[in-house]
């Protein structure tokens, strides 16, 4: 059964999935129109890079105006995509509090597991933290065995889309940390402890939430958008992913450094606060 066929209705009293589907379709259409502009560029001997880097100054004025208008509309469609996703979940507060039936709950659980384990490493060391979550001894175990275990530990079941989104976000974050530590256990432990010093773990959570939101959009509509062509599909979701992670990075840069007890109530509150902040910034909400 395909992804688009597995869509479930939105929350009672909230806009249905149709609005969200339309928003993503508009993004895909903007890419198709962009490709038409690129064909016109070739007719005027203007490179794709030149037009995109300086559309106001260089090239055919008519093409420039059309391209700028297209980009402006795309930004609106991307923003509407985020807003409609949040609406289908029953609103920001329900999602952040884990009360939504479609998004938020699995992400919060995975985020709690990640931060709790990392805090355990900082408090009692890597080997003890692994033992506490059921891994056992490190003797004779490879780096990949440790990572595979942590991926399972931090993941939810594969029962639904929310769980799948949380699992994929956890997997990408863990794999990125593995690469940063050169697939070395000692360096991995050192990296985790460094993340706990200052706002490193908070930044990691920001990225997790950005990936989590992206995965919710990708798994629901990738199949549908790919019907417009694989290239259009790939570019559509690349644009969405780059946008949400770019906004998350901006949020990271503005966040104050704070020492958090990630295993306690303050840690759980901070996880929800970060999630809430990300939803606010991508949806332009101020309340």
Backbone torsions as a table, in degrees:
resi	resn	phi	psi	omega
1	UNK	NA	131.4	-174.1
2	UNK	-75.4	166.4	-178.3
3	UNK	-61.0	-47.4	-176.4
4	UNK	-65.2	-25.6	179.9
5	UNK	-78.3	-16.3	-177.3
6	UNK	-92.3	5.4	179.7
7	UNK	-63.5	137.9	177.6
8	UNK	-107.9	156.1	-179.4
9	UNK	-61.4	156.6	177.7
10	UNK	-72.2	-178.3	179.9
11	UNK	-69.9	143.5	-179.6
12	UNK	-54.6	132.1	178.8
13	UNK	86.0	-3.1	-179.8
14	UNK	-111.1	158.6	177.6
15	UNK	-55.6	145.8	-178.2
16	UNK	-79.7	-179.8	-176.4
17	UNK	-66.7	-14.7	-177.7
18	UNK	-58.5	-40.8	-179.7
19	UNK	-63.8	-39.6	179.0
20	UNK	-66.4	-43.0	179.3
21	UNK	-61.3	-41.1	179.9
22	UNK	-64.2	-40.1	-178.5
23	UNK	-61.3	-45.1	-179.7
24	UNK	-69.5	-36.2	177.5
25	UNK	-62.5	-38.7	178.1
26	UNK	-62.6	-37.0	177.6
27	UNK	-63.6	-45.0	179.2
28	UNK	-61.8	-40.8	179.3
29	UNK	-64.2	-35.8	179.3
30	UNK	-64.4	-33.3	178.0
31	UNK	-69.7	-40.4	177.0
32	UNK	-61.5	-41.5	178.7
33	UNK	-66.9	-35.7	178.3
34	UNK	-61.8	-39.5	179.4
35	UNK	-66.5	-32.9	175.4
36	UNK	-65.8	-38.9	177.8
37	UNK	-63.9	-39.6	179.9
38	UNK	-61.2	-34.8	177.1
39	UNK	-65.7	-39.1	177.9
40	UNK	-67.2	-34.3	178.0
41	UNK	-59.3	-43.2	-177.9
42	UNK	-62.8	-33.1	179.3
43	UNK	-67.4	-26.9	-179.2
44	UNK	-103.4	10.7	178.7
45	UNK	60.0	36.3	177.7
46	UNK	-109.4	129.6	-178.1
47	UNK	-73.4	151.6	177.6
48	UNK	-58.6	-43.9	-178.1
49	UNK	-64.3	-39.4	-178.7
50	UNK	-63.7	-47.4	-179.6
51	UNK	-61.7	-44.5	-175.7
52	UNK	-70.8	-35.4	-177.1
53	UNK	-78.3	-27.9	-178.0
54	UNK	-146.7	60.9	-173.6
55	UNK	-66.6	-16.8	-177.0
56	UNK	-83.6	-24.0	-169.5
57	UNK	-111.5	-44.9	-170.0
58	UNK	-103.3	141.9	172.6
59	UNK	102.3	-175.7	179.6
60	UNK	-64.1	122.0	-177.9
61	UNK	-56.2	-37.8	-179.6
62	UNK	-65.1	-45.3	178.1
63	UNK	-62.1	-41.5	179.7
64	UNK	-59.1	-46.1	-178.7
65	UNK	-63.2	-43.6	179.8
66	UNK	-63.8	-42.6	-177.9
67	UNK	-66.0	-43.4	179.3
68	UNK	-63.4	-42.3	178.5
69	UNK	-62.1	-38.7	179.1
70	UNK	-63.7	-45.6	-179.9
71	UNK	-64.6	-39.0	178.8
72	UNK	-63.2	-42.5	178.8
73	UNK	-66.3	-37.5	-179.7
74	UNK	-62.3	-41.0	178.5
75	UNK	-58.3	-40.7	178.0
76	UNK	-64.7	-42.9	-179.4
77	UNK	-64.5	-39.1	178.8
78	UNK	-64.5	-44.5	179.1
79	UNK	-62.1	-41.4	178.6
80	UNK	-64.8	-33.2	177.8
81	UNK	-60.7	-47.8	178.8
82	UNK	-62.7	-45.2	-177.8
83	UNK	-62.4	-41.6	-179.3
84	UNK	-69.9	-33.2	175.7
85	UNK	-62.3	-44.1	-179.7
86	UNK	-66.4	-37.7	178.2
87	UNK	-64.0	-39.5	-179.5
88	UNK	-65.4	-22.5	178.7
89	UNK	-89.4	1.9	178.0
90	UNK	94.0	11.3	177.7
91	UNK	102.2	158.6	-174.9
92	UNK	-57.0	-46.6	-175.8
93	UNK	-62.8	-43.6	178.8
94	UNK	-63.6	-38.7	-179.1
95	UNK	-68.1	-48.5	-177.5
96	UNK	-65.3	-32.9	-180.0
97	UNK	-84.7	1.0	179.5
98	UNK	75.4	19.8	-177.2
99	UNK	-97.0	-6.7	179.0
100	UNK	-78.3	142.6	179.1
101	UNK	-82.5	-11.7	-172.6
102	UNK	-116.4	-26.8	-176.9
103	UNK	-152.1	139.9	175.7
104	UNK	116.0	-45.5	-172.3
105	UNK	-62.4	-51.0	-178.9
106	UNK	-67.6	-36.5	178.7
107	UNK	-62.4	-41.8	179.3
108	UNK	-63.7	-41.9	179.7
109	UNK	-63.4	-44.6	-179.5
110	UNK	-66.1	-42.0	179.2
111	UNK	-62.1	-39.8	177.8
112	UNK	-63.3	-39.6	179.9
113	UNK	-67.1	-42.5	179.5
114	UNK	-60.6	-51.4	-177.1
115	UNK	-67.6	-36.6	179.7
116	UNK	-64.8	-42.8	179.0
117	UNK	-66.0	-45.9	-179.7
118	UNK	-61.2	-39.3	177.4
119	UNK	-64.1	-35.4	177.0
120	UNK	-63.8	-38.3	177.2
121	UNK	-62.6	-43.1	179.8
122	UNK	-67.1	-30.4	-176.7
123	UNK	-87.7	-40.6	-173.5
124	UNK	-126.3	2.2	179.4
125	UNK	96.7	161.5	-173.2
126	UNK	-64.7	-49.8	-175.6
127	UNK	-64.7	-41.3	179.9
128	UNK	-68.1	-39.1	178.8
129	UNK	-63.1	-39.4	176.4
130	UNK	-65.3	-41.6	178.8
131	UNK	-62.3	-39.4	-178.3
132	UNK	-63.9	-26.8	179.9
133	UNK	-101.3	11.5	171.0
134	UNK	98.0	10.7	-177.9
135	UNK	-77.7	-34.5	-176.7
136	UNK	93.2	-156.6	-177.4
137	UNK	-77.9	153.2	177.3
138	UNK	-84.1	-12.4	-176.4
139	UNK	-56.1	122.9	176.7
140	UNK	76.4	4.0	-178.6
141	UNK	-95.0	142.9	179.8
142	UNK	-88.3	165.5	177.3
143	UNK	-60.5	-42.7	-178.0
144	UNK	-63.7	-35.3	177.3
145	UNK	-63.6	-38.2	178.4
146	UNK	-65.9	-47.7	-179.4
147	UNK	-62.5	-43.9	179.4
148	UNK	-59.3	-41.1	179.2
149	UNK	-65.1	-44.5	-178.5
150	UNK	-65.2	-34.1	177.3
151	UNK	-63.6	-40.4	177.5
152	UNK	-69.5	-42.8	-178.7
153	UNK	-61.7	-41.0	-176.0
154	UNK	-85.1	-4.7	-175.7
155	UNK	-95.7	162.9	173.5
156	UNK	-102.2	176.4	174.8
157	UNK	-67.3	168.2	179.1
158	UNK	-97.9	36.6	-175.1
159	UNK	-71.0	-33.7	-175.8
160	UNK	-148.4	-176.8	-177.2
161	UNK	-66.9	-34.6	179.5
162	UNK	-63.8	-44.3	178.3
163	UNK	-63.9	-41.6	179.9
164	UNK	-63.5	-41.5	178.4
165	UNK	-62.7	-43.0	178.9
166	UNK	-64.3	-41.9	-179.4
167	UNK	-63.8	-44.6	-178.6
168	UNK	-66.6	-38.5	178.4
169	UNK	-66.0	-43.2	177.7
170	UNK	-61.4	-43.3	-178.9
171	UNK	-62.1	-44.5	-178.2
172	UNK	-66.5	-41.2	179.1
173	UNK	-63.7	-46.3	-179.6
174	UNK	-63.8	-41.9	179.6
175	UNK	-65.9	-35.7	176.5
176	UNK	-65.0	-42.2	178.4
177	UNK	-66.2	-35.7	178.0
178	UNK	-63.1	-43.3	178.5
179	UNK	-64.9	-40.2	179.4
180	UNK	-64.2	-25.2	179.8
181	UNK	-99.1	11.6	177.7
182	UNK	57.3	32.2	178.8
183	UNK	53.8	39.2	-178.8
184	UNK	-122.2	128.5	-175.0
185	UNK	-61.5	-43.3	-179.1
186	UNK	-63.9	-41.9	179.2
187	UNK	-70.2	-33.0	178.0
188	UNK	-64.7	-44.8	177.8
189	UNK	-61.9	-44.0	179.3
190	UNK	-61.0	-41.9	-179.5
191	UNK	-63.2	-43.7	179.6
192	UNK	-60.3	-43.9	-179.7
193	UNK	-65.7	-34.6	176.9
194	UNK	-67.4	-36.4	178.7
195	UNK	-63.9	-32.5	-179.4
196	UNK	-75.0	-16.2	-179.3
197	UNK	-90.7	109.1	-177.3
198	UNK	88.7	-134.3	-174.5
199	UNK	-112.3	18.1	-178.0
200	UNK	-60.2	-43.1	-179.5
201	UNK	-69.8	-35.7	176.6
202	UNK	-62.8	-39.8	177.3
203	UNK	-63.9	-39.3	177.6
204	UNK	-63.3	-39.6	177.9
205	UNK	-66.2	-38.1	176.9
206	UNK	-58.0	-45.4	180.0
207	UNK	-65.7	-41.1	177.4
208	UNK	-56.1	-48.1	-177.2
209	UNK	-66.5	-36.3	176.7
210	UNK	-62.8	-44.7	177.9
211	UNK	-64.8	-39.4	-179.7
212	UNK	-61.1	-46.3	178.7
213	UNK	-63.6	-43.8	178.3
214	UNK	-59.7	-44.1	-178.0
215	UNK	-63.0	-34.1	176.6
216	UNK	-61.3	-39.9	-179.8
217	UNK	-74.4	-42.3	-175.9
218	UNK	-63.3	-51.2	-174.2
219	UNK	-68.8	-26.2	-179.7
220	UNK	-77.4	-34.9	-168.9
221	UNK	-124.7	0.6	-178.2
222	UNK	-59.8	-44.0	-178.7
223	UNK	-61.9	-43.2	-179.2
224	UNK	-64.3	-47.0	-177.7
225	UNK	-68.0	-33.7	178.9
226	UNK	-64.3	-18.1	176.2
227	UNK	-66.7	-18.1	176.7
228	UNK	-86.5	-0.9	-179.0
229	UNK	124.3	138.2	-177.0
230	UNK	-60.5	-40.9	-178.8
231	UNK	-63.7	-43.4	178.2
232	UNK	-64.0	-41.0	179.5
233	UNK	-61.8	-47.0	-179.5
234	UNK	-61.9	-44.1	-177.3
235	UNK	-69.7	-35.8	178.1
236	UNK	-58.2	-49.7	-176.1
237	UNK	-78.8	-23.4	172.8
238	UNK	-66.7	-42.7	178.9
239	UNK	-62.2	-43.0	179.3
240	UNK	-65.1	-45.1	-179.0
241	UNK	-63.9	-46.3	179.4
242	UNK	-61.0	-37.3	-178.6
243	UNK	-67.4	-50.7	-176.3
244	UNK	-66.3	-39.9	179.5
245	UNK	-72.0	-30.0	175.7
246	UNK	-66.0	-39.9	177.9
247	UNK	-69.8	-35.7	176.7
248	UNK	-62.5	-40.4	179.7
249	UNK	-62.9	-40.3	177.0
250	UNK	-61.0	-42.0	178.0
251	UNK	-62.8	-41.7	178.3
252	UNK	-55.5	-46.4	-175.3
253	UNK	-65.2	-25.7	-176.6
254	UNK	-93.9	-10.1	-174.9
255	UNK	-73.9	136.5	175.4
256	UNK	-73.3	150.1	177.4
257	UNK	-74.9	130.3	-179.8
258	UNK	-143.5	142.2	176.8
259	UNK	-90.8	120.1	-174.0
260	UNK	-118.3	138.9	170.6
261	UNK	-84.4	91.6	-170.9
262	UNK	-68.8	-18.4	-179.5
263	UNK	-90.6	-9.4	-177.7
264	UNK	-102.7	-166.1	-179.2
265	UNK	-64.9	-34.5	179.6
266	UNK	-62.5	-36.1	178.8
267	UNK	-64.7	-43.7	179.4
268	UNK	-64.3	-40.0	178.5
269	UNK	-65.2	-38.9	-179.6
270	UNK	-67.1	-38.0	177.5
271	UNK	-59.4	-46.1	179.7
272	UNK	-69.1	-35.9	179.8
273	UNK	-65.5	-41.4	177.9
274	UNK	-64.4	-44.7	178.3
275	UNK	-58.5	-45.5	179.9
276	UNK	-61.7	-42.8	-179.4
277	UNK	-63.3	-38.8	-179.6
278	UNK	-67.8	-42.5	177.5
279	UNK	-62.0	-40.7	179.2
280	UNK	-61.4	-46.1	-174.5
281	UNK	-71.2	-37.2	-179.1
282	UNK	-76.4	-22.5	-179.5
283	UNK	-102.9	0.6	-178.3
284	UNK	58.6	42.9	176.8
285	UNK	-96.7	140.9	-178.2
286	UNK	-113.0	-13.1	-177.1
287	UNK	-87.5	NA	NA
